[in-house]
Amino acid sequence: MRLSHAVLIAALAVGSFATQARADYFVWKDEKNGLSVAYPDTWMRTSAKGVDDIMAVSAPSQSDDALCRVRVREDKRFLIYPPSMSKDVQEVAVSKDFWDHYLNEYDNVELYGYTDDAGLGRGYGSFSVTGYDGNGYGEKTARRGIAVASIYFGKIYVVDCSAKASSFAKWQPQFLSLIGSVDFTKAHHELWSGDYRNFFNDPHLQFKWPGSAAYSRY
């Protein structure tokens, strides 16, 4: 079942916030992968568990085992396509099939819903709501989670937030806020041909052909 676009927009609007550093938020940046994310300063950085995890944070309540992790995967298959086709590429690279494969690491998985009408950072993305048996940083138990995946300039970015099923509703607003704060380093120009100077106004060059009276001007 796919989530409606309106429901997703409403959910993200509730959780969204400005990404500027404020007294009660910490902004983490990764120059290598061109990504930044903001999270409450009451949360703690934790050790990344997966091979593609670049950052993980956990909520202050250990009993809820609420956490978010940021994952990055190389995927250069779509670098040959222009930015104008980004949405079409997203629907191939990160959609239903992506989530089916992504969730294979868990047990008793249920994909409650997903939508392609989402985004993460500057990229087109897919939003999912799931349930599964897994362990965050505590014992294995029933969990609920939300995640957004986007493909942008040769990388797939995933922000995956989850908590014990009984506590998920409590942490969902902060999960959405963290997801909404993600930004990527700009890689695509708004203009198809870039922002070149008007080289027609440059001085002209004139060359004489060897052994001929002809000239060429550039």
C-alpha positions as CSV (number, residue, x, y, z in Angstrom):
1,M,0.0,0.0,0.0
2,R,1.4,3.4,-0.9
3,L,1.0,6.4,1.4
4,S,-0.8,9.4,-0.1
5,H,1.2,12.4,-1.1
6,A,-1.0,14.6,1.2
7,V,-0.4,12.5,4.2
8,L,3.4,12.5,3.7
9,I,3.5,16.3,3.2
10,A,1.5,16.8,6.4
11,A,3.7,14.5,8.4
12,L,6.9,16.2,7.2
13,A,5.4,19.6,7.9
14,V,4.8,18.7,11.5
15,G,8.3,17.5,11.9
16,S,10.3,20.0,9.8
17,F,12.5,22.7,11.2
18,A,15.2,25.1,10.0
19,T,18.6,23.4,9.7
20,Q,20.6,26.3,11.2
21,A,22.5,25.5,14.3
22,R,20.6,26.5,17.4
23,A,21.2,26.2,21.1
24,D,19.2,23.0,21.3
25,Y,20.3,21.3,18.1
26,F,23.6,20.0,16.9
27,V,24.5,20.1,13.2
28,W,26.7,17.2,12.0
29,K,28.5,17.4,8.6
30,D,30.3,14.9,6.5
31,E,32.4,16.6,3.9
32,K,33.4,13.3,2.3
33,N,29.8,12.3,1.4
34,G,28.5,15.8,1.1
35,L,25.8,15.6,3.8
36,S,24.7,17.5,6.9
37,V,22.0,16.6,9.4
38,A,20.8,18.2,12.6
39,Y,19.6,16.4,15.7
40,P,18.6,17.4,19.3
41,D,21.6,18.0,21.5
42,T,20.1,15.7,24.1
43,W,20.7,12.8,21.8
44,M,24.0,10.9,21.8
45,R,26.3,9.9,19.0
46,T,26.6,6.1,19.0
47,S,28.8,3.6,17.1
48,A,27.7,2.9,13.6
49,K,26.8,-0.8,13.2
50,G,26.4,-1.3,9.4
51,V,29.2,-1.3,6.8
52,D,27.5,1.6,5.1
53,D,26.5,3.6,8.2
54,I,28.3,6.9,8.5
55,M,26.5,8.2,11.5
56,A,24.1,7.1,14.2
57,V,22.4,8.8,17.1
58,S,20.2,7.5,19.9
59,A,17.5,9.2,22.0
60,P,18.1,9.9,25.7
61,S,15.5,7.3,26.8
62,Q,17.3,4.0,26.6
63,S,14.2,2.0,27.5
64,D,12.6,3.1,24.2
65,D,15.7,2.2,22.2
66,A,14.9,5.0,19.7
67,L,17.7,5.8,17.2
68,C,18.4,7.2,13.7
69,R,21.2,6.2,11.4
70,V,22.5,7.7,8.2
71,R,23.7,5.4,5.5
72,V,25.4,6.1,2.2
73,R,25.9,3.6,-0.7
74,E,27.7,4.2,-4.0
75,D,25.5,3.9,-7.0
76,K,27.0,5.4,-10.2
77,R,24.6,3.7,-12.7
78,F,22.6,6.9,-13.2
79,L,25.3,9.5,-13.5
80,I,24.9,9.5,-17.3
81,Y,21.3,10.9,-17.0
82,P,20.7,14.6,-16.8
83,P,19.2,16.2,-13.6
84,S,15.9,16.7,-15.5
85,M,15.3,13.0,-15.3
86,S,16.0,12.7,-11.5
87,K,12.4,11.7,-10.6
88,D,12.4,9.0,-13.3
89,V,15.7,7.7,-12.0
90,Q,14.5,7.7,-8.4
91,E,11.5,5.6,-9.3
92,V,13.9,3.0,-10.6
93,A,16.7,3.2,-8.1
94,V,14.8,3.8,-4.8
95,S,11.2,2.7,-4.8
96,K,9.3,-0.5,-3.7
97,D,12.0,-2.9,-4.8
98,F,14.6,-1.0,-2.9
99,W,12.7,-1.2,0.3
100,D,11.9,-4.9,-0.1
101,H,15.7,-5.5,-0.4
102,Y,16.7,-3.0,2.3
103,L,14.4,-4.6,4.9
104,N,15.9,-8.1,4.3
105,E,18.2,-7.7,7.3
106,Y,15.3,-7.8,9.7
107,D,12.8,-10.5,10.7
108,N,9.0,-10.5,10.4
109,V,9.0,-7.5,8.2
110,E,5.9,-5.5,7.3
111,L,6.0,-2.7,4.8
112,Y,3.0,-0.7,6.0
113,G,3.3,1.9,3.2
114,Y,5.7,3.8,1.0
115,T,5.5,6.7,-1.4
116,D,7.8,8.0,-4.2
117,D,6.5,11.5,-3.6
118,A,9.2,12.3,-1.1
119,G,12.7,13.7,-0.9
120,L,15.8,13.8,1.2
121,G,18.2,16.6,1.0
122,R,18.3,17.9,-2.6
123,G,17.3,14.5,-4.1
124,Y,14.1,12.9,-5.1
125,G,13.3,10.1,-2.7
126,S,11.1,7.4,-1.4
127,F,9.5,7.3,2.1
128,S,8.6,4.1,3.9
129,V,6.8,3.1,7.1
130,T,7.7,-0.3,8.4
131,G,7.5,-2.8,11.3
132,Y,9.9,-5.6,12.0
133,D,11.6,-7.6,14.7
134,G,15.1,-6.2,15.3
135,N,17.4,-4.7,17.8
136,G,18.6,-1.2,17.9
137,Y,21.1,-0.9,20.7
138,G,19.1,-3.1,23.1
139,E,17.5,-6.5,23.0
140,K,15.7,-7.8,19.9
141,T,12.1,-6.8,20.0
142,A,9.2,-5.6,17.8
143,R,10.1,-2.2,16.3
144,R,8.5,0.4,14.1
145,G,10.4,2.7,11.8
146,I,10.3,5.3,9.1
147,A,13.0,5.8,6.5
148,V,13.7,8.0,3.5
149,A,16.1,7.1,0.7
150,S,17.3,9.5,-2.1
151,I,19.7,9.1,-5.0
152,Y,21.9,12.1,-5.7
153,F,25.0,12.4,-7.8
154,G,26.1,8.8,-7.7
155,K,25.2,8.0,-4.1
156,I,22.1,6.6,-2.4
157,Y,21.5,8.3,1.0
158,V,19.2,6.6,3.6
159,V,18.1,8.0,6.9
160,D,16.5,5.3,8.9
161,C,14.8,6.0,12.3
162,S,13.1,3.4,14.5
163,A,12.1,2.6,18.1
164,K,10.4,-0.1,20.0
165,A,6.9,-0.5,18.6
166,S,5.3,0.6,21.9
167,S,7.3,3.9,21.9
168,F,7.3,4.8,18.2
169,A,4.5,7.4,18.3
170,K,6.4,9.2,21.1
171,W,9.5,9.7,18.9
172,Q,8.0,10.0,15.5
173,P,8.0,13.9,15.5
174,Q,11.7,14.0,16.3
175,F,12.4,11.4,13.7
176,L,10.7,13.5,11.1
177,S,12.5,16.6,12.2
178,L,15.9,14.9,11.9
179,I,15.0,13.5,8.4
180,G,13.8,17.0,7.3
181,S,17.0,18.6,8.4
182,V,19.2,16.6,5.9
183,D,21.0,18.5,3.2
184,F,23.4,17.6,0.5
185,T,26.3,19.5,-1.0
186,K,25.0,21.0,-4.2
187,A,26.2,19.0,-7.3
188,H,23.8,20.0,-10.1
189,H,23.3,23.4,-11.6
190,E,19.8,24.8,-12.1
191,L,20.6,25.5,-15.8
192,W,20.9,22.6,-18.2
193,S,24.1,24.0,-19.8
194,G,25.6,25.4,-16.6
195,D,26.3,29.0,-15.9
196,Y,28.9,29.9,-18.5
197,R,30.1,33.4,-19.1
198,N,29.1,35.1,-22.4
199,F,32.1,34.0,-24.4
200,F,30.8,35.7,-27.5
201,N,32.0,38.9,-26.0
202,D,35.5,37.7,-25.7
203,P,38.2,39.1,-28.0
204,H,38.4,37.3,-31.3
205,L,41.4,35.2,-32.4
206,Q,42.7,35.2,-36.0
207,F,44.9,32.6,-37.5
208,K,46.5,32.6,-41.0
209,W,46.5,29.3,-42.8
210,P,50.1,28.1,-43.8
211,G,50.8,28.6,-47.4
212,S,47.5,30.4,-48.0
213,A,46.1,33.9,-47.9
214,A,43.1,32.6,-46.0
215,Y,42.4,33.5,-42.3
216,S,40.3,31.9,-39.7
217,R,38.7,33.8,-36.9
218,Y,37.4,32.3,-33.6
